[in-house]
Amino acid sequence: MAACGGDSTATTTDTGTATTEDGGTATTVAEGMEGLIAAAQEEGTLTTIALPHDWCNYGGVIEGFKAKYGLEVNELAPDAGSADELEAVRANQGSTGPQAPDVLDIGLAFGPQAKDEGLIQPYMVSTWDSIPDSAKDPEGYWYGDYYGVLAFEVNADVVENVPQTWADLLKPEYNGQIALAGDPRVSAQAISAVFAAGLANGGSLDDAQAGLDFFAQLAEAGNLIPVIAESGTVSSGETPITIRWTYNALANRDANADIADIQVVVPADSGRYAGVYVQAISAYAPHPNAAKLWMEFLYSDEGQNIWLEGYCHPIRYEDLVGRDAVPADQLEKLPDVEGAVFPSLDQIGAASELITTNWDAEVGVNVGG
């Protein structure tokens, strides 16, 4: 994760706040974990959104959090996209009901947007200094949590020749077989897939148009189908070739080993694209202390390693490895993602705007519609 390296510029005080580089403040756990745990347990519940259990081993994360602290977890819309998460916050401003999320897990480009709209609040976890600077907001509003690389998840029981490159996907033999794992108008994962395809087809990190062009070709050839792929649709053969993050594909491969021969291919051409997701606390969180405790759990060595069990590279990966805090067997299971590129926040923002705005006109496939 060298592309996200750097030293933190925030300093923690003993008053429960941290001074940020621009002179502002963000809440921290400096008042002590015991007090935070007690306050969170008094609230009793944490409300999450868009956390499928097979995504980054979130099932293990949620169960670990519940067992450790005795809180209930109210899970909203597990299959929602990043834009849906922000809309849930907008729609529940001032609400303390069960439909109001406390915490968000969103694509990197959505972090600054949420901050600009006042949808999230700052909080600096106790491991703040070990989160790379380029993967966090200096004021503590959002911070990277994990990353993966886009891959092809292929049901080899249905697909005779498993594609190895983005170019392969245009072959006639894959007619009616290729799907995205989200709607590219709202899903960070699907937007990233379009961006990545462009890198292998004449585009660059500064110009995602080639990705739209490529998917227009896939649609015209009849290879792209308007279905949002899920774990079950891959194993059943409904979406035999799905483009999704390595951690999702590998987890699904393991879970369905007795049902289908699922193979996971990180493209061999230049379209190796790494994507970072970020965490944030809703500005209107009904359970703000439970939300902060959740963040402390996620960014502890324990929480980071639970994500790693789900094939995600946690954002503190380099720090963990440097301290021998990662089990050796987990390191051996990670896929080869050599050469993967990490786009900057500005590049992701520009690509997201281009793709979400022009998908309907240029590709014309109503994914999930």
C-alpha angles and dihedrals in degrees: 000000000000090000088067098044126129146104125275120249098198120100123206119226130197093249099077095262136091126220111233127211092262094051096260126123137237129191116257136178092253090121087070138273093252092062092046092049091050092049092047093048090051088057088049100196142063120201116210131180136203097011111136110193092234092051109098090334091292088157088064092042093053094046091047092052093048093048094047099047106019095235126141117239118215107201118205127194100338093194098048121125129233094265089051090055093055090047089053089056092047092049094050102046106149093007121128093185128116093267093064112095120221097196138027136210106195141159116275094253091057094058097074090041091055091047093049090051093049092242097130137047130221123257129159116208120220091253091053096125093060094056108094114252094234090057099055142055108252090226093053099248095127136002136187116262108180143335141213140175127249114256142170114256105202132187098217091191087070102027112062097191111040110217116241102185139033089250090059090064091072093063115118091235089073095059110147093001109096124089141169123230093231146009108284090216093064110007121090090204093054093043088052091051091057091046091049093050089056092056089061094045108054099291130114141209087268096050123043095175091103088062092057089047091052094051090047086057091049090051094046090050090052092240096116115074125200096239128113102230120229133178093269095049091055095050092044092051096242090119102021095171114043128174110218144130117298093242093055093045095047093046090051091048091055094044093051100038091121094047107042142008099246117182125192119210125187101207113260095214129074096287097094102137125180119204129199123205123200139213127224140167118237114249086227098043109160088206105038096164093049087050092054092046089051090055092049089052094047094050097043118099088254095054094043091053092050088058089048090056085063091055094258120135102229115223091245090053096121091049092049094048091046090057095042088245095137121086110246093229090058092053090054092055096057115107125244106263098162113159096023113151128222112213118214122249091255091050092050091048093051093046093048093052092048095047099043093045098046105032096095095047098041104032101020098196113133097214110206091002 
